[in-house]
Amino acid sequence: MHIELSRNSSVKLYLQIAKTLADRIQSGLLPQGTKLPSVRHLSSLLSVSPVTVSKAYAELESIHLVVCTQGKGCYVAEPSVSLHREEALDLSWQMSLIDYLPRAQLWRNFNHSRQVPYSFHIAAVQPELLPTREIINDTRRLSSEDPDAMAVYGTFEGDVELREVCAVHLSERGIRTEAEHLLVTSGAQQGIDLVARTFVGPGDVVYMEAPTYTGAIDVFTSRGAKVVMIPMDEQGMRMDILTRLRDTHPPKLIYTIPTFHNPTGITLTTVRRMQLLDLAQSYHCLIVEDDPFSDLYYKTKPPLPIKAHDLSGHVIYIKSFSKTVAPGCRIACVVATGSVLDRLVAAKSTTDLGSPLLTQKALLPFIRHRLDNHLVSLRDQMQDRLTTALHTLQRFAPAEVTWQAPEGGLNIWIKLPPAVDIAELGRLADREGISFLPGGVCYAGGMESNHIRISFSYTAKDTLEAGLRKLCRLLGELLDRSVIMERRPIL
């Protein structure tokens, strides 16, 4: 396995090794029961002393991620049933293959094939509320009238008609742009990945909100970036902290979700948006503005995007249509200018030769003629579900559980008392058919968090209330249990 070590870092080598292995274990890349490389083999592989590797394994054992036995080696803790299946088919040799995945929380926590009655982990809209039938009809019409959409490659930049329509859509939202400044990608995730693969390398400093979208953390850490997470308050990313750190750790890139932030729902104020842009201009770094939720506002329209104020090409803006229109089509657009855009297009060309033309053409008439009316209806539906979720939490959640009502987006960020073991809550919830996102996966470096994220948008309204009541009951039971444990006399 590949472990990137910085020998000039203030972080000791054994802690760097332990952190990388911990990320892989917690992501599921090293399954339970996996035997880790021997001390001698890993020390040789990493060119460090056996003592350094032994200390790393001891560190992992101290936090209960591995179990080490004299003469047998170290294994990822709590062997699972899959270990017994592998006894019949020995795949242990695969651990000798080097890979470059430091973590994969997106893969572990966003498995869309997982079907549970109360799916609160998916930040997506209930399929019945999306214009799927309309898009299917448009696709059938396109297939019969324009079969070339399936018979030819599209351009690397994306279908020019779609880019023209998207440019109009974004101009109406404050981003004055043209088709030649847009790149169509297979979802926002590919847009983030293209930026990272083009502009981020080992040791480059990437600033992100703490917490943030786990898929972005996965992408930037996979590039070997030094991820620096900036705490948030009710106005968004703390610019005072970012300003203090920028001289010590000059940024190569700043990733932000400024509008209805994922997972917290917070919106960055206009003042801080301008401060962030000024900082990027001063340090000649890039801002990646990820915008999946700005059309889903429930009170007033959010502030203009940072990109709307960008006159010098420092902002790469990513707008996805997956959340609000068609997740299965995987269509997003990236707005950039100058050589930044040229390099992103070059990276796109080597990735997939361009996004599928059929899906681009299929979405074109809907975005051109019907998207705005759809968004009005969708906002009403989502606001109704948000109201249901908030009322249910207010009625049934234990008093120690707190949250901030979002003004847009699909998520509620819930703070739990320290007495609640989130892993135990997850196990209990799984038995009840409830899924949620543990807050810890929204931080780089395995940071602890006493938050969970629930999404109120994917489950039907009546099911939403029933599932949240069950979750609140489980929280109450865990809190009652912790009180009993605290009162138990010491013998």
N, C-alpha and C positions, 0 to 999 in steps of 0.2 A: 504494500500500500504506500501511496505517496503522502508524506507529511512535510509541509513547507516550514522550515525552521529559520528564524531570523536570529543570527548569532550576535547581532549588534543590539538586539532589543533588551530593554530593562527587565523583561519577563524571562525568568529562568527557563532553560531548555526543557527540563522535565515537566514544567507546567505547560509549555507550548505543546508538548507531546500529549499530555493528559487532556488538554482542552480539545485538541483535534479528535482524539479517540472518543471523548465524551460526546462531541457533536455527532459523530458517526453512529454511536450507540443510541443516542436519543432520537436520531432521525430514522432509525431502523435499518441503516445500511449495514450495521453489524448486528445481526439478529441475536436474540437471547439464545444462549448455549454455544455461540461461536467461540472457538478457541483462538486466542490472540497469538501473534507470532512470539516465539521464544525470546527471552531477554537477549540472548547472544545474537539471534538472527536480526532482531530489530535494531540493536545497537550497531551491527555491521551495516545494515541497510541505510541508517541515518548518520553514520560516522560519528557516533557519540559513545560514551563509555557505558558499559553494562550497568554501572551504578545509576546513571541518569535514567535509563529505561526502567530499572527496578523502582526508582522513586516515583516515576510516572505511574506505574502499575499500582504502587501503594496508594498514591493519591486517588486513583480511580476506585480502588477497593474501599478507601475511607468514606467515599460518598455512595457506596453500595451499587456501583455500576458494573464491577467485575468481582469475581471470586477467584482467588489464587490459592492453589494447593501445592505444597512441596512435592516435587517429583512428577506432578501432573500438568502444571502450567496454569495459565490464567484464562478464564472463560467469562463471557458476558453473562451477567447475573441472571438467575432464574431460567434455567433451560426450559424451552417450550416443547410442545409435542412435535414440532417440525424437526427437532434434533433426532428423534427416534426414527422418523421417516428417512433421514439422511443416512442412518446406519445401514439401510439396505442398498442405498445408492450413494456411494462415498463421493461427495463433492468438495471435500476439504481442500483439495489442490487449488480450488478457485481463489482461496485467500492469498495465494502467491502472485496473483495478477494485480499489477499496480493500476489503481484508478486515481482520479483527481477530483473526486466529489467530497468536499469537506462536511457537508450536511445536506439533508434532503427533506426538510420539514414539510415542504409543499407536497411532495409525493406521499408522505406519511399521513398528513392531516386533512388532505382535500381529495380523498378518494371518492369520486362521484358515483362509483358503482356500489358504494355502500348504501343500502336501503334500510332506513329506520323510520319508525312512525313520526318522530319529532326531530327533523333535521335542522338543528340550529347552528350547525357548523359551516353551512354553505352560504356565502354572501352572494346569493343569486335570487332572481325573481321566480316565483312559482310558475312552472311552464304554462299552465292554463291562462296566465295573464299576458303572455307574449303573442305577437302576431304571426305565429308559426304557420297557420293555415294560409294566410295571405302570401307569405313568402314562398310557400310550397307552390301555390298557384302561379306566382310570378316565375318560379323556376321551371315549371312545366311549359309555360308559354314561351319562355326563353329557349328551352331545349328544342322546341318544335320550330320556332321562328328563326333561331340563330344557332344552329348546331356547331358553328365554328367555336363557340365558347368552350366546347369540350375537345375540340380538335386541334387547338393551337395553344402555344405558350402565351401567357400574358407578359407584360413588361416587368422588369425588375422593380420599378417604382410603384406599380399598380395600375389598374385600369384608369385611363385618363378621365373618362366620364365620371367615375366614382370620385376621383380626386377633386374634380370641379365641383361636384355636389357637396362634398365634405368641406371644401373651402368656403362655400356659401354658408353652410351650417355653422362653421366656426366663426366666420365674420360676423354673423348675427349675434354671437356670444362674445364679441370684443376682440377676437384675434383676426386682425386684418392679414389675410394670407391669400395665396394663389395656388393653383394645382401643382405648379412646378416646385413648390416648397413642401409638398406632402409626399410621404412614403406610406404605402399600405402594407400592414404587417398582419401576420396570423395571430391576432390578439395582442393585448398590451404586453403580455409576458414575453412575446418574441421581441417587441420593441425594446423592453428593458434589457433583454439579453443581447441584442445587437449593439446597444450603447455600451454595455459592459465589455463585450468582446472587442469593440473598436477602440475604446478609450481608456480602459482600466486594466492594469497589469499588477503583478505581485508587488506589494508594498505601497501602492497608491492609496491615498487617504480618501475614503468615501464617507461623507456625513449623512446620517439618516435620523429621522425622528425616533424617539424611544417612547413607546413601541412603534412598530411599523409593519407593513405587509411582508409576511414571511417569505413569499416568493421572490421578492427583491433581495432580501438578505441572502437567500440561497444563491442567487445569481452573482452577487458581488463577492461573496466569500469564495465562490468557486473560481474566481479570477485571482485569488490570492490578495485581495484588497485588505487594507487595514480599515475596518469599519468602526467609525466613532459615532456612538449614539447620543443624541442631544435630547435631554428631557423636555417635556411639554407642560404647559399650563393651559388655562382655559382660553388663551389667545393663540395657541399653537406652539410651534418650536420656539424654545427659549433662545432668543437672539443674543442675550447677554452672555450666556454660556458659550455659544458658538463663537462669538467675538473674542472671548478670552482664549479659546483653544486654537484659533486659526493661525496665529503666529508660530506656535509650537508644532502644530500639525497642519501645514498648508493644504487646503483641499484641492483634490483633482476634480472632484465631482460632488454635488449635493443632490441627494434624492429626496423628494418630498411629495406628499399627498396633501396639498394645502386646503382642499375643499371637501368637507365631510370625511375627514381622515379615516382611514382604515388602520387600526380597529376602533379608534376612540370616538369618531364622529365629530371631532373638533374642527373648526374652520380657522385657518390662519388669517389674521386681520390684514387689512390693506397696508397699514403702516409696516408691519413685519414683512409683508411681501416685497415692499419696496426696499427695506433694509437688506433682505436676502439677495435681491437683484444687485444692489450696490456692492455687496460683498463679493458676489461672483465677478462683477466687472473689475473690482480692485485686484482680485487674485487671478484673473483670466482663467477661471474654472467654469465648468458647466453645471447648470441646474437641470435635473430631469424632473419635470412636472407631470406627475401621473394623475390623470383626471378621469376616474371611472364613474363618479357619482354626482357631478355638479348639476346635472339635469333633474336630479331627484331631490328637489328642495321642497320643504313643507310649510314654510312661513314666508320668507322673502328670498329673492334671488341672492345668491352668494356674491362676494366681491369678484371683480374681473380676474381672470387668470393672470398669473405672473407673466406669461408669454405675451399678454396684451400690452405690457409696458416695455417689452424687450426690443430695443432698437439696435442692438449690437450683436445679436446672434448667440447670446450666452445661454438661452433656454431651449431645451428640447422638450416639446410638449407632446404627450401621448394621450390620445382620446380613443377609448374602446367603445364599441357598440355591442359588446357581448352581454353586459349586464342588463341593458334596457331593451334590446331588440332580439338578438339571435345568438345565444351562446354557442350553438353548434356550427355556426358559420365562421367563427373566429376572425372577425374583421375589426381592425383598429387602424388609426392613422397617426403617423408621427409627423410633427411639424418642426422643421429645422431649416437653416439657411447656410449658404456658403459652402465651404469645404467640409463642414460638419455633416451636412446632408449628403454630399458626394461620398464621403467615407462610409456613412451608414448604408447607402444604396450598394456600395461595393461589398460590404459585409453581407447584406441581404442576398446578393447574387450568388455568393459562395455557399449560402446556407440552404436555399431551396429553389433557386432560379425564379423566384417570384411566387406570391400567394396564388392559390387556385383562382382562375379567371371566372369559373362558373359561379362560385359563391359571391364574388364581387359584383358580377352582373345581376345576380338574383336579388341582392340587397338594394341595388341602385334605385329602382322605382319606389320602393318603400321609403327610403331615406329622402328622396326628392319630393314625394307628394304627401306622405302620410305620417312621417315621424313626429312632427310637432303635435298633431292631435293625439297620437298614441301616448306621448309623454304627459300630456295633460291628464288623460285618463289614468295612466300608471301612477302618477303622483297622488291622485285621489285614493287609489287602492292601497298604496304603500302607507300613506298617512293614516288611513283607517286601521291598518294592521299595527302600525307603531302605537297608536292610541290604545288599542287592545292590549298590546304587550306591556305598555307602561302602567295601565290600570291594573293588570294582573299582578305585576311586580309590586305595585303599591299596596295591594290588598293582602298578598300572601307571602311576600319575601320577609325573612327575619329582619328585625330592626337594624341589625349590625351590617346588613348588606346595602351597599349604596351604588348609585349610578348617576350619570348626567344624561338628560334627555337630549338626543341629537336633533338638529334642525334639518337634517337631510341624510341621505345615504340609506344603508340597509342594516346597520349594526348598532347594538347597545353594548357598551364596555362596562362590565360589572365588577366592582371591587368587593372582594370577600374578606371576612375577618381572618387574621393570621391563623386562627385555630382550625380553619378548614383545610384539610389535605386535598388539594385539587386532583391528585392522582386517584385517591380513594373516591372522591366525588365522581370522577370519570368512570370508574368501575361500576359504581352503583347506578349511575345514569345509563350506562350501556345495558344493564339488565332491564331497565324500564323502557328501552328503545329511544333514549334521548342522546343526542350528540351535541357537543359544544366545542369551541376552540379554546384550549388552555392558553392563557396569556403568555406563558414562558416562551412559546414558539415565535412570538412577535419581537423577540430581542435577540441580538447577536451574542455569542459567547456563553450561551446557557444560563443567562441571568434569571434569577428567581423572580416570580411574579405572583401576586395573590389576586389576579384578575382572570376573568373568563370573558370571551366574546360570544354573544348570541346574535344570530341574524333572524329577524322577524319576517323575512320576505319570502322564504321558500316554502313554508308550511301553510296549509289552508287556515283561514281565520279561526274556525272553531277548534281545529287541532292545535293551533298555536296557543290558545288559552289553556287547553287541557295539559299540554306538555309543559308549559311554564309553571302551572300549579304543581305538577309532579316534581319539577326541578326545585321549586321553593320548599316543598315538603322534605326532599332529600337534604337540602341545606339546613333546614331546621333540625332534622335528626342528627346530622353531623355535629351541629353546634351543641345540641343537648348532650351528645356523647362526650364532647370535649369538656363540658362543664362537670359531668360526673367524674371524668378522669382527674380533673383538677382537685375535686373535693375528696378523692380517695385518700385515706390516711396512709402515711408512710410508716411501714412496719419496721 
